[in-house]
Amino acid sequence: MVDKKMEENIVQFCSITGASTRDAKKFLEHHGRLDVAVDAFFNNPNQFASSSSKSRAKEAAPSTSKLGSLFDKYKDAEGDEISIDGTIKLCEDLEVDPEDVVMLAVAYELKSPRIGEWSRQGWLDGWKALGVDSLPAMKAVVAKLRKQLSSDPKYFGKVYAHTFEFAKSEGQRSLATETAQAFWGLLLPYGLQGGALSHIDDDEDVKMGDTGDEGFKEEYIQWWFEFLTEKNLKGVSKDTWLMFRDFIRTIDSQFKNYDAEAAWPSTIDEFVEYGRKRLES
């Protein structure tokens, strides 16, 4: 008999991954924790498949020629890469807005180096790894990536880290503040609403919500933007970009548990003081 906690985890697992209840139970029984089981599923959804199922999956491996033909459909007339025009056409066929946050997950999966740039090798390797070679299948995968980006903290972290390199100008070490705000505006609300930025203790095991504190609020994103504007910061370093995600996941709603002695970037140190003053006023 399945206990109530397991039933709840199975429902959540299926909602996040789109897997069957049978597979959900297998992953949860093997890995124990919901977040670990979800991460394991996305890394290897066939972990518990039978040998015959694995054999069929191998036989149905994505076709390089089909993927190559699709790439040719979107690539520039001159050269061998997909640029802005091809990206817009691809998004139309996937029925996704080019500015939809899920395209950041697609960019991560296909190793897109910069906005509106897709290489043939990244295209082939990325879609093969995702197990698809047709537009209908790509649409289905994009829907799964959307759920995963919203709810899986580890996957969100990978996409978030890639976005810094993806968004910055070639040859630049930092990300223009205006550009950083635009991508934070896409990623942060999505992660907060879906649970990928759920608030945790320092041991990354206990959700802060379990202690009665809601943690970083969505309205604080706008505070962060206003702070950066007042500070007249021209660029955001990679360290600040990466650690701001950690800050969101560990800070309490009143900024009381912030450790000023820890190795936080000075910009975040200053934001904490700014936030505390706003809370007092």
Residue pairs with C-beta under 8 A, 6 or more apart in sequence:
2 10
2 25
6 25
6 28
9 24
9 28
9 34
9 37
10 21
10 24
10 25
10 28
12 34
13 19
13 24
13 27
13 28
13 34
13 37
13 38
13 41
14 20
14 21
14 24
15 147
16 38
16 147
16 148
16 151
16 152
17 24
17 38
17 41
17 42
17 45
17 144
17 147
17 148
18 143
18 144
18 147
19 27
19 41
19 45
23 41
23 45
23 48
24 37
26 48
27 37
27 38
27 40
27 41
27 47
27 48
28 34
28 37
30 37
30 40
30 47
30 48
31 37
31 40
35 152
35 153
35 154
38 151
38 152
39 152
39 154
39 155
40 47
41 47
42 148
42 152
42 155
46 53
46 54
46 57
49 57
57 131
61 128
61 131
62 127
62 128
62 131
62 132
62 133
63 133
64 124
64 128
66 133
66 134
67 123
67 124
67 127
67 128
67 133
68 120
68 124
70 133
70 134
70 135
71 82
71 118
71 120
71 123
71 124
73 89
74 82
74 86
74 87
74 89
74 90
74 118
75 81
75 82
75 86
75 120
76 82
76 83
76 85
76 86
80 120
81 117
81 118
81 119
81 120
82 90
82 117
82 118
82 123
83 116
83 117
84 116
86 118
87 98
87 116
87 118
88 98
91 97
91 98
91 100
91 103
93 135
94 135
94 138
94 139
94 142
95 139
96 102
96 103
96 142
99 186
101 149
101 186
101 187
101 190
102 142
102 145
102 146
102 149
104 149
104 159
104 162
104 163
104 166
104 183
104 186
104 187
105 142
105 145
105 146
105 148
105 149
105 155
105 159
106 112
106 142
106 145
107 162
107 163
107 166
108 158
108 159
108 162
108 163
108 166
109 126
109 129
109 130
109 145
110 118
110 122
110 123
110 125
110 126
110 127
111 119
111 122
111 125
111 126
112 118
112 119
112 122
112 166
113 119
113 122
113 165
113 166
114 166
114 167
114 170
115 166
115 167
127 133
127 138
130 141
131 137
131 141
132 138
132 140
132 141
148 155
149 155
149 156
149 159
149 190
149 191
149 194
149 196
150 156
150 190
150 191
150 193
150 194
150 195
150 196
151 194
151 195
151 196
152 196
153 195
153 196
153 197
153 198
153 249
155 196
156 187
156 191
156 196
156 197
157 245
159 187
160 187
160 191
160 242
160 245
161 242
163 183
163 187
164 175
164 238
164 241
164 242
167 175
167 179
167 180
167 183
168 174
168 175
168 176
168 179
169 176
172 235
173 237
173 238
174 235
174 236
174 237
174 238
175 183
175 235
175 236
175 238
175 241
176 234
176 235
176 236
177 228
177 233
177 234
177 235
177 236
180 236
180 241
181 225
181 228
184 221
184 224
184 225
184 244
185 221
185 225
188 197
188 218
188 221
188 248
189 218
189 221
190 196
191 197
192 216
192 218
192 248
193 218
197 216
197 245
197 248
197 249
198 207
198 208
198 209
198 249
199 207
199 208
199 209
199 213
199 214
199 215
199 216
199 248
199 249
199 250
199 251
199 252
200 206
200 207
200 208
200 249
200 250
201 207
201 208
201 211
201 250
202 250
208 214
208 215
208 250
208 252
209 215
213 252
213 253
213 254
214 253
215 248
215 249
215 251
215 252
215 253
216 247
216 248
216 249
216 251
216 253
217 253
220 275
223 271
223 274
223 275
223 278
224 244
224 271
227 270
227 271
227 274
227 275
228 236
228 267
230 274
231 267
231 270
233 267
236 267
237 265
239 265
240 265
240 267
240 268
243 264
243 265
243 268
244 268
247 264
247 268
250 257
251 257
251 258
251 272
254 276
254 279
255 272
255 275
255 276
255 279
258 264
258 272
260 269
260 272
